[in-house]
Structures are given as structure tokens and as C-alpha cells.
Amino acid sequence: MAVTTAGIGSPAGSPAGSPPGSTAAVSAFVRFVLFGGGVTLLGSGALLLIGDRIPLAVANAGIAVGTTVLATELHCRFTFRRGGAGWSDHGASGLTVLMSYLFTTGALLAFDTLQPHSGALLRQGVYLAASGLAGVGRFLLLRLVVFAGARAEAGSGRRVALPGRPVTGLVPVSR
């Protein structure tokens, strides 16, 4: 029995032999935007509903925690096609969200200081723009760091080894 290592040396998430920046990376980014954007819009609506009732930083923190759990699971399963997220995945993803939280909260607090009498729609625009910028940073961190370990080969369900990462879950292949 041999162990398949197809994909060693290829970029994270790219099928073996695919050049960097291939369609695998683009399709992963599209899935990231769809799932992450959907969860962000859900959080944005929740912020709109509760943001005036409790302190902004507290509202944003609560929404960030809830949406992080949901988004991490979606990204692990569908964006990066790794199966269910483990505790370490949720923890590492949580750190990327903490950075996003600090960024979005800072943007909102700065906006409120500069435009204290603006409407909710303009505030939502600032929140969504800051979330979008934070999202690009999260995608890069999740793809290149958090989910860059042994990962399922696109479409095959097999896990492949990536250079410099521990090899786990390789599937024996009969010859």
C-alpha cells in the first residue's frame, strides 16, 4: 500500500499541478465571500436591531462571537473543504475575528466621533466596508495559516500533505 501525497508543493487548496492563483483559489475566495458575506449581513442586521439598545462595543462583540462560530464551521466545511471544524480551528479563527472586531469597532467609533448625528444607513455602510476589509485579511489568514494543514484534495475527499505542516489523515491507496 502506498500513501498518496498528491498536492505536496502545490498552494494551499490547489489541486496537484495547479499554478499559484489558479481557479481553486478563486473558487475558494468566492465561497468565502458568499458564506462570510451572508453571515456578515446577518450580523449587520442584528447590529442594526440591537446597536442602539446596548453599548456598540458590546453589541459588536456578541454578534462577532455568534457569527464566528457559524462562519468558521461554514468555511471549514465548504470554503476550504476540510470537513467539520475542530476546537483549534475555532480558536484560531476566533483570533482572526478578534482582529476584525477591533478593526470594525475602531472604524465605527471613529465614524461616530467624526459624524455623531449620522443615520443608521450610513453607519451600516461604514460597518460593512470595514467588515469587507477585515474579511479579505481573514481569508488570507484562514487560507494560509489556519486551514493550511493537511487538507482535503478538491473534490476527492482525500487529504493531502502540504510542505512544512504535519501530515495527518492521508488515505492509503492500493496499487
Secondary structure, DSSP 8 states (H G I E B T S, - for coil): -EE--TTTTS-TT--TT--TT-HHHHHHHHHHHHHHHHHHHHHHHHHHHHTTTS-HHHHHHHHHHHHHHHHHHHIIIIIS---S--HHHHHHHHHHHHHHHHHHHHHHHHHHHH-TT--HHHHHHHHHHHHHHHHHHHHHHIIIIIT-SSEE-TTT--EE--TTS----B-EE--
